[in-house]
Amino acid sequence: MVQTSKNIAIIGSGLVGSLLAIYLKKKGHSVTVFDRRPDIRTIEFSGRSINLAMSNRGWRSLRKVGLEDEIKEIAIPLDKRAMHVNEKPVYFQKYGKEGEAIWSISRGILNRRMIDLAEEAGAQFRFNEKVWDVDLPEAKIFTGVSEKSEWKEYQYDLIFGCDGAFSRVRHKMQRRSRFDYSQDFIDVGYKELTIPPNEDGTHKLDKNSFHIWPRGKFMLIAMPNIDGSFTCTLFLPFEGDVSFEKITNKKEAKTFFKTYFPNVRKEIENLIEDFFKNPTSAMVTMKCYPWTYWNKVALVGDSAHAIVPFYGQGMNAGFEDIYELNELMEDHGDNWELIFDKYQKNRKPNADAIAELSYRNFMEMSHKTADPKFLLQKKIEKKFAEKYPDKWIPVYSRVTFSERPYAEALAIGDRQEEIMQRVMSMPEIESNWDSEAVENKILNLLPVDQI
């Protein structure tokens, strides 16, 4: 359905803001993007990035506006995990079926490309212009150099808040009556580190794997970049016996890396330099509702539903917000009241579901991936899923390699976990895991609608 052209402001020039600008320009709207930060294309990266894992939902959103092939040029497919457990050889876990992969992309490189593409589509960007206030009923924004400087006033038809977990637009909405809001920080922070490429530009680790060093309450991950380097992220408690607060100098950092990550010891000097150069960042789950105000203002992406990064779905969920908004625009034309109402009601349950799944995956990645019983359970699930692909799709595949609702993946995943706990309590499961009895047990426990 064709829409009447509107004058639209997007607050935030990150990945979600840039992609939304492209979608809205293709609908014929006038779009201005505001950001309090400088143009990311003109500055060095911040040292607080976790590489992105683009999966099916993200690719679908890019495909809709003809960008999938172009973005794949700056991405690397990862079809497996590489598990680095001390005193054991590296072992690999396939993610899904043959041909299924997540794609590693540098956040900074992707963001730069998306801003370029949004400008090419006709969006206007206003960097170094902070939004200090929003008049929600009138769709006005007020910008200025500082809170006490003279502000500029802009009038728009619609405003989209794409300004992240600590959104200025949402902050204004929070002052309205009956606005639900919660934030929950985990006691683990993260720090970006780098493994540089070999002298010939090749990767020092397997380039098509997501590398994990699980160490109980903390872990290191590494994802490849197209220049041969790896962006690593160290997840570590802020306080405690092994924590950021305990590593205060280069000697302590060297001991830490040698003790817990011996197979990256050749990179220790580089890792230590990054450790003290880059900031330590926090991670938060943020939930709120409603996501819209009247038919004038809407929150998209992290400003509506920030999640911890352990399912690699933050960007994918934000891009899916845009895809579904677009579907509603196509269905309902100029009825923005209905578009916004359906958008928040459709997306909220799925945002809550992926928040829960992301937190659980943190617990799994850090605590369980080296646990023999957990690995046996995954082996049983994988064998059953391969034999009965129509009856058992693992929850990871439902989230990552599917476009079905996150809420559905959570509900079915809970049901499957109940089944597996009963299977794992069978006598002598360690020696009988590959038996017909185990297979029949799962078949008998499956709900009727899955048989």
Buried (B, 14 or more C-beta within 10 A) or exposed (E): EEBEEBBBBBBBBBBBBBBBBBBBBBBEBBBBBBBBBEEBBEEEBBBBBBBBBBBBBBBBBBEBBEBBEEBBEBBBBBBBBBBBBEEEEBEEBEBBEEEBBBBBBBBBBBBBBBBEBBBEBBBEBBBEBBBBBBBBEEBBBBBBEEEEEEBEEBEBBBBBBBBBBEBBBBBBBEEEEEEEEEEEEBEBBBBBBBBEBEEEEEBBBBBBBBBBBBBEBBBBBBBBBBEBBBBBBBBBBBEBEBBBEEBEEBEEBBEBBEEBBEEBEEBBEBBBBBBEEBEBBEBBBBBBBBBBBEBBBBBBBBBBBBBBBBBBBBBBBBBBBBBBBBBBBEEBBEBBEBBBBBBBEBBBEBBBBBBBBBBBBBEBBBBBBBEEEBBBBBEBBBBBBEEBEEEBBBBBBBBBBBEBBBBBBBEBBEBBBEBBEEBBEEEEBEEEBEEEEBBEBBBEBBEEEBE
